[in-house]
Amino acid sequence: MPSGRVSIFVTCIVDQVFPNVGLAMADVLERLGYDIEFRQDQTCCGQPAFNSGYREEAATVARHFLRVFEGAEYIVVPSGSCGSMISHHFEELFEPGSDSHKESLKLKPRVYEFSRFLLEIAKTDDVGARFDGVVTYHDSCHALREMHIKNGPRRLLGKVRGLTLKEMDAAEECCGFGGTFSIKFPEVSGGMARTKIDSIQKTGASTVVSIDSSCLMQLQGAISRAGLPIRTMHLAEVLASR
Amino acid sequence: MNPSDIPPDAAIHETLGDPRLQTAIYTATQRLIDHRKKAVAADALPAYQDLRALAHRIKRHTIEHLDYYLELVESQVAARGGKVVFCEDANEVADFVLNLAKEKGERLIVKSKSMTTEEVHLNDRLESHQLEAVETDLGEYLLQLAHQRPYHIVAPALHMTRYDVADVLTKNLGVEREVEPEKQTKIARATLREKFLEAGIGITGANFVVAGSGAVVVVENEGNARLSSSAPRIHIAIAGIEKLIPSAKDLAVFLKLLGRSATGQPLTVYTSFLSGPRRENEPDGPKEFYLVLLDGGRTKLLADPGKRESLFCIRCGACLNHCPVYRKIGGHNYPWVYSGPIGAIITPQFHGIGKDPWLPFASSLCGACAEVCPVKIDIPKVLLKLRFEVTASGAKGPGERKAFSLWAAIMARPKLFSLFGAIAAHFAPRPKNGAWIRKLSWPMNLAPLAAWLSQRDLPPPAAQSFRSQWKSRKAAR
């Protein structure tokens, strides 16, 4: 039984819009024996500004993050995209040699996307979950291409009792969210979501699972608009199910 | 918003709303995706990832020593009886071709596919001087008849179905309507053969220019480039200066990658090595050979080490095929001849970021382009750099910067963040049974929310944020 103290960064979107995802992640980690710490001063990783071309503003938020999580041994994040922002892009925001740059390099190896933490640190692919239904998995882009997370979440889903995983053709295609892209180019973004949903529908799955709540907001938003009988769930919510 | 920062929304809307066109783009790119995937799979090309890394290194080396290789290629081409012509910009290229045609008394020019000549609008310039330039690549020929620019770097007429092709041929050549691709090809071939035999000048592009030997390498599937370079009396190859590679042995790397990345072919049907005019004891080939090397803004890109890799591109088109944005908006909604992700990074660098500042933002940064790039250009990284340059230049206007400054100030102050969250949660509409928001009325219908709602429903903020639920959970234990 693994144990220890784990700090969670729930991300701004989970905190404000999808709190159940954060609670589910905490449940799974607690069941594994971890002591969960939530640092109350946490906010956002700064990615919206970074991806929109506002580096200074992103650096302001990143510096805040570095202060909040100073000294944390493990930081577990229910997102590939925010995780990648922290562990890959923070260092690009600061002058090499500066204190913040050093801090970001120190932080980097301690940041774990949730599924990776389960597999690599907790060393388990079976958290004792039960979920009855056919699900399909959406590879979120930054998890897949910046963090190289592909099989891990599938391994975890494969051990869930009652769950059947059906792959869609377009698993690796972007859902069209892309942060501010979704509102700067709404029609293109919406079109991308609908293409993805076509592929989801072809699997016959009733649930789409991802490790990123922002992708799921995009997909659920388009599914809801189309009135389709499909629901989206974060991996943590599936793994917390019993 | 700055007036030049407006993407061609109406045209994009039209493309998205054309189901026939959408199917044509999606199907054609999917075919190219599938073919590439098989061709670079571990069992087909075990060294694929090593080759990509090597190709990147060779390109970096060449671009960083371009002055040396340019001098080398000039002397090598001269040693084989040809001539290198350096052109600073598009006009110089057209002037050279015009003057040469005039001097040699030639009127008809056959051309094989070349993006570089598209870049300089060569055909328009030639036509305005009563010269006839005929595109001989089937796709390019159809586009020339239809007065369109290429839709795709590799498959210029990717957007045309065979029914579109039938219309173009009937309208322009007066032939009977024919929808069978094979028969359509025969129609084009019959016209083009005459042109090949008659033309005094053949213009080709160059996929690679081997500096060490002065050879121009052209890959193609139709044989029209080989004919264009060998049948007419004069052969002019036109290429950007970034097409140089040091030596012929480097081709072993690039030829393995180019065909596979572009169409999934291990090698294209024709790979021509063209070095200089016909020699004394040779029975055929051109009598004169010119290699036109165009700068056209490339040295400007070269000067910036952070974005220099944009010049490594070998024009395979894989990034277009895999780009979910290109697959929606197609090629013609990009402002310049180069479309898709590579177009989005090189267009602003060639034309200046002030011209189409929206372009680097037209990406979800999904990274599919970088994943398939055979020379490992980190396109998302360059897009991010360009986005930063655009905002720093002020092209986005003061409003957006103010909004992000305010946002950052809130995100760095957890109490404010919680307060704003609580206010939003209090005032947000909450549809029944956990449904999502369909529309917002004043004063909630702020522009970003309205843009979101134009396509998708919106989740209401949680009544209780995670942080407040966490507090109660801890207190209850």
Interface residues (C-beta under 8 A of the other chain):
Chain A: V10 C12 V14 D15 Q16 V17 F18 P19 G22 L23 A26 F38 Q40 D41 Q42 T43 C44 G46 P48 A49 F50 N51 S52 G53 Y54 R55 E56 E57 A58 T60 V61 R63 H64 C141 H142 L144 R145 E146 E172 E173 C174 G176 F177 G178 G179 T180 F181 S182 I183 K184 F185 P186 E187 V188 S189 G190 G191 M192 A193 T195 M217 Q218 Q220 G221 A222 S224 R225
Chain B: P7 D9 I12 H13 L16 Y26 P324 V325 R327 K328 I329 W358 P360 F361 A362 S363 S364 L365 C366 G367 A368 A370 E371 L384 R387 F388 E389 V390 T391 A392 K396 E400 R401 F404 S405 W407 A408 A409 I410 M411 A412 P414 F417 G421 A424 A425 A435 W436 R438 P448 A451 W452 S454 Q455 R456 D457 L458 P459 P461 A462 Q464 S465 F466 R467 Q469 W470 R473
